[in-house]
Structure formats: C-alpha cells, structure tokens
Amino acid sequence: MAEFKHLVIVKFKEGVVVEEMVKGMEKLVAEIDAVKSFEWGEDLEGLENLRQGFTHVFVMTFSKKEDFATFAAHPSHLEFSGPFSAAIEKIVVLDFPSLVVKPLAA
C-alpha cells in the first residue's frame, strides 16, 4: 500500500516571521500521531521564472490516506490552519498517494 503525502508550497506575506510558522507546524505534527514524517525547506536555487514567487515547501507523510483524513480533521490542525492561512500570500496544496520508484539507500 502506498504512503500518502500532503505537499504544501507557499509564499509567505511580507513581514511574516517564517520561523514562528515553522515552529508552529513542528509543534502541530508532534501532537498528531497520524503524521508519519514531516519535512520542510526553503527554495534557494530555483529560477525565479520557474518558482513563481513560492519560497517554502512543507511535506507530511502518512501511512495511509485515512491517516491524512485524521490529521485534516484534528482540532489542533484546524486551530493552526487559521493563523497559517493568514500568513500566506500564495499557496498550492497537493494530496496524493506516493509511488516509490527508487527507495532510500540504507
């Protein structure tokens, strides 16, 4: 069975303290056991015409789609979504089953 991914690509509004948003998200995923893993990063190498102003990416991995549904409905997620959404200028969200072609090397 494929893992399920929640991919969020954002451009934060001017003046937003990104570190506070990241700390809030780290706290959120620590509270919700359904989240298998969490990664994030800031674009440093993308060509401006390709990244279209987006600067940060957040990726959560779930064992199955039902775990993502548990996360999405969790009260802590609903609470965090308000301030996070208010900090965002642009956003793309993709939720999908992950098909591994080349597994991580051991």
N, C-alpha and C positions, 0 to 999 in steps of 0.2 A: 504494500500500500504506500502511495506517495505521501511525502510530508506536504504540509500546506503552508504557504508563505503569505505574509502581509507586508507589502512593499509600499513605503510612503516616501515620495520625493517632494521636497518643499523649497520654497524661497521664503525666508522669514521677513517680516516687515522691518523697516528701518528702525533702529533703536531697541529691538528685542535683544535681551540678554540670552543668547543661544545656550550658554552653559546651564542656565536655570531650566530651560526647556528640556535639555538632555538629562539633567539630574531628576527632573520630574518623571521623565519616561523611564529612566533606570529604576526609580522607586516603584513605578507602576508595574513593570514587568516582574520585579522581585516579589510583589504581592500576589501575583496571579500564577498559580502553578500550571495552568494550561499552556503558558508560554514556555516552549522548549529551549529556545535560544533567542538572543537579541543582539543585533549588530547595528552600528551606525557609522557614518563617515561624512566628511565634508569634501566637496569637489575641489581639487587643487590643480588638476591637469586638463580638465575638459576645455575644449574650444568654446568660446562664448556663443558662437552661432549654433553650436550643437546642444549646449546645455540649456539654452533659452531662459537664462536667469535663475534656474534652480541651483541651489547650493548644497543641500544636505539630503542624505538618504537614510532611512531607518528600515531595517528588515527584521521581522519577527518570524520565527519558525515554530510550527505547531506539528504535533504528531499526526493529527488528522483534522479534517475540516470542522468536525464537531467541537474540537478544542478551540478553534478560532471563534466559533459561534459563542462559546462560553466566555471567551475573552471580550468579544464585542459587546456582550450584554452585561458584563461585570460592572457593578456600581462604581468601582474605582476608575475604570476606563471611561465610563460616562461622565464622571466628575472631571477627569483630566482633559477630556475632549473639548470642553468649553474654553479654558484658557489657552490650550494648544491651538485650537482653530482661530482664536482671536489674534494670535501671534503670526499667523500665516498670511502672506501676500498671494502666493500661488501654491497649488498642491496637485499632485497626481497620486492616486491610490490604486494599486493593483492587488488583487487577492486571487491566488492560483495554486493548484496542485503542482508540486515541484517534481520534475523528472530528472534524476541524476544521470548524466551521461558519463562523467568522469569523477569517481568518488575521491574524497580527500586521501592523500597519501598518509600512510601510518607512520 
